[in-house]
């Protein structure tokens, strides 16, 4: 038997040795797919992928496995009209693959293609298992991403570091946040909220991160780890006798303290952190650090010394490592980065599609000196809070990218990035952005959409194209320089009032498009259902676009409710209110047809992590509180966090949003002629839903 096993292994060895990670990716897309392609990695000065044919097979070559995967997806989209998407991770190869008639080569001198915001790891990925992470890494590879933020399991590093510093389990639990809020803890915004986490959580996250990082590296990606930015627990002054600065509060939460770079133990604690990070996950070539993120006070802090200390500690861990910083509001502070050597810092221009900081004089957020010669990437933020809704600035993304490429700051531009707070939405915008590095000349989205429609739905259709043109010229034409945070929020999700408009506190919404264009596009889309019904991308988009059109109708009906209130027309208000509620519940029923738009998909994924009833309750609470009140009463109401991560989802519409609106409507009718109308404690209503199983 041993001899047979040995012979079997020796026969398989050549096949195993010849297989590469892209071949295995192809097998995950469709069993047997790798035998239909030849994938080859070859050295080159520029990033490239190349398509050709050999002995009846499609040959895809590239200088990295990520670029080969991008070439595979290019072939799938442009030769087979199949697009791998978040709603569809499978392909169906025909019996005979069309072969390239000549060598087709695509190159780019932008070697970095970044992915993820810290927030993405909480708003979208908080409860992902390895199966879902494996799909996402495949998606990234197929879209050419080679610089992903990989911060899963960073809490395990901190847990061990704090133990070595003498912290008790109770003190550690008070510092590390829960699964739904780890992003804001890592960005030094809060401590402990959503915790404490059980031992099984830490074991799970460590094992998961090791798989994530191994797969990323296998595909020639460079995972970006969370570096040490000076964060210490608030009690570090008393417990460890450290010299710390107080960055203040964030939305009602007290921020962690900031360890002064002049403290003798700064280097010691930073080295302890990197040693533990390296022990668990290896060394990284890139470390992300954002001290004083989103308004953190820098009073009493020597910013230049802080920047130098942070960089010095990182480079003791890895002398060739690069510091990755998010350009958001005032960060990174100029004084913190101006003295750093060139090549040591990569700045992500986080909201470049709308409020660029790279030096565009037309932008309200323009930094006249750009990033002072430091490397940077042109990023698209697009989504806030993981909110559901169509949104984007199609032509502006293209024009802004090429404007940057042709500017005086282009010499330090190193790539593009996707920095959304939540993913699995607006796939058209991510296809557009990830294709930009492979385009040498500016282009019009009207032409690009012809290819998109063909690859997205398997065949070109003029009706679908016309629908997309309507969308491109309306809801996907967000104005440059606007502070609007993502989608035009659905009125169904808003906290009811006589003047309800936006849902989250900081959305800065404005009416920049005609809702009738969206409604008409949805009607056009539905008109070809007979021809495309059953196609996974069409089915998803049909629901998403119908959802958007229903939300637009809901807002129009709400305006009738407002007019009836102003005119004192009780009967009209009652009629319009009933129509509004019908639309809201109709929306709930529509979204029940897709797992991507269901509350139970999110909650069940969270509960599945738990091993005991107590653990399941812990994860369920994190999942539900994040998408509703977000925080405690102080943070939700005074801090403005309530409904920031609202979701237009089946289950949430019928269970919570409908209850809100019914409570509001019934009270209006009950107190129509009364001189005083009692106030409604909306937080208490939301929290009551939170506590229900």
N, C-alpha and C positions, 0 to 999 in steps of 0.2 A: 504493500500500500504506500509506504514512504517513497519507494522508487517511482511509482506512478504519479504521486503528487509532485515529485521533483521534476519529472519529465513534463508534466502539465504546466508547471510554473515556467520551465525553460522555454516552452513553446509560446507562452503568453508574454514573456519578457520583452521580445522585440516590439510587440504591439503596445505594451504598456509604456516602454521607453519612447516610442514614437508619438504617443498621445500627448497633446499639450493642453493647457487650460482652456483654450478656445474650442478645441475639439470636444472637451467635456461640456462646455457651455452649450455647444450645438446639440449635444445629446439631451440636455435638459429642455431645449426648445422642442425637439422632436426626436424620438428614439430612431437611431440609424442615420441621423442627419450628417454626422461627421464623416461618414463614408462617401458623401456626395461632394465634399470639399477637400481641397488641399490648402492647409494653412502653414505659412512659413514666416519665421522671424529672421530678418536680415538687418545688419547694421546700416545706419544712414545718418548724415549730419542733421537733416530735418525730420521732424515727425511726418510720417506718411502712411497711407495705405494704397494698395494697388490691386486691381482686378485683372485677371487674364484667364485663359483656358489651357488645359493640358490633358490630353488623352480622355476627353469627354467629361472632365471635372472642372469645377470652378476653382481657380487658384486665388487665394487672398493672401497677400504679403503685406508686411508692415515691420517697422523697427521695434515695436513693443507689442505685447499681447493685447493691450488695450486698443492700440491702433488697428491691429488685425480684427478685433471684435467690432470696432467701428466700421471697418471695411465690409464685414459680414452684414451688418445692419444696413449699410448703404446698398449692398446688393439686394437684400431682402426688400427694401423699400422701392428701389428704382428698377429692378429687373423682375421681381415677383409681385410687387405691389402688396407687400405684407409688412406691417409695422408692429413691432413689439412694444406693448404699452402696459401701464400699471393695471389696466383692466383686462389685459390679455397677454400672458407670458408664453403663449404657445404659437407655433407656426405649422403650416401644412405644405410641405414641399410637393410640387407636381411630379409626375412620373419622369418627365424629361426637363431638366433644368436648362433654361436659356443660357447660352455661353457668351461671354463678352467677345465681340468680333475682333477687338484689338485691345492692347493694354490701356487701361484707364487708371491714371495715377492722380492722387490728391495729396497735397502737401500743406503744411502750416509751420510758420516760425513761432507760433504761440504754443509753447510746450506745456503750459499748465492749464488744466481744465478742472476747476474746483467744484465741489458739491457740498451742500448742507450749511444751514445755519445751526447754531446751538439749539435754537427753539425747535427745529425739525425733529431732533432726537426726543423731545417730550411731546410735542403736539401730534406727531405722526407715528413715532417709533417706540414710544414708551413701553409697549407690551409685546413687541415683536419677538417671535421665536426664530430659530435658525433657518427654518424653511422660508420664512418671509424675508429674512436678511439675505439669504442666498439669491432669491429672486431680485432683490434690489441691487446687489453687487453685479449680477448679470445685466440688469438694466443699465447700470452705470457704464459697464464695459462696452456695451453695444452703442452707447451714446458718447463714447470717447473720454469719459471722466477718468482722470488719473491722480487726482488730489482730493480725496474725500475726508471730511472731518470724521474721525473715529474716536468717540469719547465714551462709548459703552464701557461700563466697568471701571470708570475713573473713581467711582465711590469706593471701590475695593482698595485702590491705592491709598486713598485718604484714610480709610478705616485702619489700615495697617500702620500708616505714618502716625496717626494720632495715638494709637496704642503704644508705639515706641516712645512717644513724647510724654507718656504717663496719663493719658486720658482714660477715664472709666468708660464702660459701655454706655452708661446713662448719659455721659457728656458727649460721646460720639453720636448717640441717637439724637441728641438735641441739636447737633450741627448738620448732619447729612440729611438732605431733603428726601421726600418720597418719590416714587417712580414717575409720577406725573409732573414733577417740578424740579428735576435734577438739572435741567438746562439753566435755570435762573440761579441756582446755587453755584453751578460751575462758572457763571458769569459774575459772581460776587454780588448778587442782588439780595439774597435772603439766606436764612439758615433754618433748617429743620422742618419747614412746612411740608405736610404730607407724610412725614415719617411717624414713628421709626420703622425701619425695615427689618424683616426677620433674617436669620442666618442664611436661610435657603436662598434669599434674594442675592446676597453677595456671592454665594457659590455659583448660582446660575449666571450672573452677569460676568464673572471672571471667565467661566468656560465659554460663554457666548462671544466675548470680545476676542478670545484667543482664536476662535474659528473665523470670526470676521476679519481679523488682521491677517491671518494666514492666507485666506482666499484673496484678499486685496493684494498682498505682496506677490502671490502666485501669478496674478494677472498684470504685474508690473505697475501697480498703483502705489502711491506713496501715502499711507495713512497719516493723517494729521492728528497727533495726540494733544490732550490738554496739558500745557506746560505749567510751571509754577510762576504765578503772577504776584506773589506776596500775600495771598489770602491766608488768614488764620482765624480761628474762632474768636468770637467777641470777648471771651473771658481770658484770652491769651496774656493780656497785660498782668492780670492777677495770678493766673495759674503758672505761667511760664516766665513771668517777669520780663516781658518783651516790651520794646518801645514801639507802640503801634499808633497809627492814625485812625480816626473814626470817619469813614466815608459817608456817614449819615444814614438816611433811610431811603427805601425804594417802595413807593406805593403802599406805605404803611408798615412795611417790613424793615426791621433793622438789618443793615448789611453786615457781612463779616468784617472784621478789622483788617487793616492793611499794615503789614510788617514793614517798618521803616528800613530802607536799604542801609542806613548807617548802624543798625543794630548788629552787634557782633555775631548774632546767631542766624542772620538772614541766610548766609551761605550754607550753614550747617543744616537748616531746615529744608532749604531748596535741594541740597545734595541728597538728603534723606528721601525726599519726594521722588527725585529722578532715579535714585537707586532702586526704590520699590517699583516704580513704573517700569524700569528696564527689566527687573526680575520677573515681573508678571507678563509683560507684553513685548519685551525687546526694545531696542532703540528706534527712534523715529528720526527722519530727516527734516520734519516740520513739526513745530509745537505751537499751538494756538493759545494766546494770552490776551485778555482784554481788561486790564485793571481800570477801575473807575467807570465801568460801562454804564451808559444811560444815566448820566447825571451824578455819579459818585463824587463827593466832595474831595478836592485835592488840597484843601487848606492845611498848611503846615508840612506839605510833602515836597521834597526836592525832586521834581519830575525828571530832570536829566540824570541824577544819581539813581533814581528808581529804574529808568530804562536801561542804564548801563549794568545795574546789578542783576536785573531779570535776564538780560542777554548773556552776561558772564556766567550765571548759573546754568543756563541752558547749554552753553557751549562747553562747559566742563563735562556735561553728560554726553554731548556729541559735538565735537569741534566744527563739524560741517553743517550743523542744523540751522534752519531758518525759522525765525519768529514770524508767525502769521497773526495779523491783527485786523479786526473788523473796523472799517471806517463807518462809524455810525454816530451821528450828532458830533460832539466835540472830540470823540475818541478816534484814533489815538491822538493824544495831546501833542502838539508840535514840539514842545520842549522835551517830551519824553523820547522822541525818536530822531530829532535833528542831529544829534551828535553820534548816532549809531553808524557804523561803517556800512557802505553800500554793499548789497548782497546778503546782508544779515536779516533783512526784514522784507516781508511780503504783505502788502496792504490790500485787503479786499474792499473795493469800492462797493459797498453793500447794496445801495439803492441807485446804481448808476443809470438805470433805465429811465429814472424820473427826476432824481435829485443828485446828480453826480457830484463828487468832490474832487475828481482827478484834475480839475483846472478849467473846465468848461465855463467861460464867463457868463453864459446864459443861465446857469443854474443858481438858485438861491443859496445852495450849500457849497458853492465854489470855493476851493482853496486856491488862491491865486498862484501859489508856488507848487500846486499839486501836492505830491507826497515827498517833496524835497529830494527828488532823484531816487527814492527807494522804489523797488519793484512793486507792481500793483496789477490787479486784475479787474476787468470790467464785469460787474455782476448784475444779475437781475433778481430782485427781492420778490416782487409779484404778490406773494400771499402773506397775510398776517393771521396769526392765531389758528391756522388751519381752517379758516372760514370757507364755507361752500359758496361758490358763485363764479360765473364767467367774469374774467377780467384780464386786461393786458393792454400793452401799448405796442402793437405789432410793428408798425413802420418806424416808430420811435426807437425801438430796440435795435433795429437794423441801422438806422441813421446815426444813432448815438454811438454805436460800436465803430462805425467807419469814421465818424468825426474824431473819435479818440485815436484811431489808427493813423489818422492824417495830421494829428496835432503835434505840438512841440513836446508833448509828454509821452509820445508813442515809443520813444527809445527805451523807456523803463516799463512799458506795458508787457506783461508776460503771459497773459491769457484771459480767459473768461471764467465766470463762475455762476452757479445757481445757488442762491442764498435764501430760499423761501422759508418762512416759519412753518409751513405745512405743505406736504406734497400730495400726490394722488388727485390732482385737480388740474384743469386747464392744460391738457397734454400738448395742445398746439403750440403754446408758448415755449415749452421746454424743447420740443423738436426744433423750433426756430433758433433758439439760443445755442443749442449744442451743435448746430450746423454752421454757425457763423465762422468759427476758426478755419473752416475748409473752403470758405468763399474768399476770392481775391478782390472782387469788385462789389460796390453797392448794388442792391437790387430792390425791386418793388415787390411788396408782399402779394400783390394781385397775381403776378406770375408765379411766385413761390407757392401760392395756395393751389394752383392747378396740380402741381406735383403732390402736394400734401393730401388733397382730396383723393387722388389716385392711389397713393400708398396707404392711406388711412382706411379706405373702404374697398380696396381691391380692384376698383375700376373707376375711371373718370365718369362723372355724371354732371351735366350742366346745371341741373336743379340744385344739387348739393353745392356746387361751386357758387352759384348765385346766392345761396343761403349764407355761405361763408363770407362772401363779399359784403353782405349786409352787416354781418357781425364784425368784420375787420374795420368797417367804416363807422361803427357805432360803439358797442360795448368793449371792443378790443382796440379802441382808439383813445385810451386815457390820455389826457393832456400832459405835456411836458411841464415840469416845475410844480406839479400839484403835490400837496402833502397827503392826498387821499391814501389811506392805508388799505390797499387791496380792493376787493370786490365792492360793488354797490350793494350794501347789505340788504337782505330780505326783511321786509317789514313784519313778516310773520314771526321773526325771532326777536323783534324789538320789545323792550319793556313798554307796555301800553301807557299811553297818555293822550291828551288832547292834541299834542304837537309832536308825536313820535316821528322820528326821521331816521337817525342812525341807530345801530344796535350797540356797538362798543364805544367807549368814551372817547377814543382818539381816532376814530375812523376818518374824520375830516372829509366826509362825503360831499360830492357836488354832482348836480345833474348835468353830466357832460355828453349824454347820448339820448336819442329818442327811443323810448321803450317800445314803440310800435315797430321799429326795425327788428328788434329781437323777437317780438311776437310773430311778425311775418316770416322771419327766418325759420322759426320753429314750425310754422305751418308748411313752409316749403320742404323742410326736412322730413316731416311726417308724410308728405304727399308721395314720396318714393319708397315707402315702407315695403310695399309688395316686392320690389326688386332687391332690397337689401336686408330684409328681416332675417335674423339669424346670424348675421355677421357681427362678431363680438364688439368691434369698435363702433359700428353703426348703432347697435343696440344700446351701448353705453351712452353715446353722444345724444341719441334720441331722448333718453330719459333726462340727461343733464340739461339739454336745451329746452325741453318741455318744462322741466323744473324752473328754469330761469324765466321762461315766458309766464308761467303761473305766478311766480313771485312778482313779476312786473304788473300783472293784472291785479294782484292783491294790493299793491301800492296805489294803483289807480282807484280801486274801490275804497281804500282807506281815505283817499282825498274826498270822496263823496261823503263819507262819515264825518270828516272834519267840516265840510261845508254845511251839512245838516245840523251839526252842533252850533256852528256860528249863526245859522239862520233860525235856530230854535225849532227845527222841524223834527219832532220826536218820531213820527211815523217813518219818515225817510231815513232817519238814523237807524231805526230798528231794522228796516228792510236792508239797508246797505250793510249793516253789521252781520245779518244772517248770511248775506252773500259772501262777506269776508270770511266768516267761519267755514262756509262750504268750501271755499277755495283752499283754506288752510288744511282742512281734513282731506280734501282731494289731493293736495300735495303730499300729505302723509301716505296715502294709499299708493300714489305713483312711486314714491321712493322706496316703498316696501319691496318693489320688484327687483332692486339691485342691492347686493351686499355692501357695496361701497357707500351707500347712502342710508345705512341702518344703524341705529343706536346699538342694537344687540351685537353687531359685529365688533364694535369697540369694547363694549362691556364684557362680552364673552371672552374676548382675547385676554382681557385683564384678569378675569376670574380664573382662567385656565392655568395661570401661573401658580395660583395658590394651592398648597398641599393640605391645608386644614381650613375649616370654616372661618377661623379668625384671619388667616392669610387672604382668603378669597374676599372677605369683607374689606380688608385693608386695600387691596388692589381695586376693588369695585368703587370704593370711596374716592381714591385718587382719580379714577377714570371719570366719574360723574361730577366731582367738584371742579375739575379742570375746565370742563365745557359749560359750566353754569356760573356759580359765584366766583370761581377761580380761587378765592381766598376766604379768610374769615370776614366778619362784618366790617371791620375797619378797612381792610385791604380792598374788599369788594365795593363798598360804598364811598368812603372817603378817598381811598386809593385809586378808585376808578377801574378796578380790574374785572368787575362783574360783566359777564357776557363777552369778554374779550375773545374767548375761544369758542363762541357759540357755533352751533352746527345746524344747518337746515337738513335734519335727518328724520327719517321715519322713526317713530317711537318718541323722540324728543318733541316733535311737533304735536303729536296727539296727547302725550302725557303731561308736558309742561307748558309749552307755548300756547296750546289751545286753552288750558286752564287759566293762564294769565289773561288772555283776551276775553274769555267768557266772564271772568271775575270783573274785569273793567267794564264790559258792555252792560252786564247786569246791574252794576252799581250806578252807571250813568242813567239807565232807565229808571231805577228805583228812586234816585234822588234828582230827577229831572227838574222838578219845580222847587226843590228844597234850597234854602238860602246857603246852607253849608253842606259840603260833601266830605265825609270822612276820608282820610288818607289810607292807602293800602300799603302794608308792609311787604313789599315785593321780596326783600331778602328772606323774610320768614317763610314766604310761600315757596321760594326756590329751595330753601334749606329743608323744608318738609319733604319735598320730592327727593332730595339728596339722601335723606335718611331711610327712605323706603327701599326695601330689597328689590 
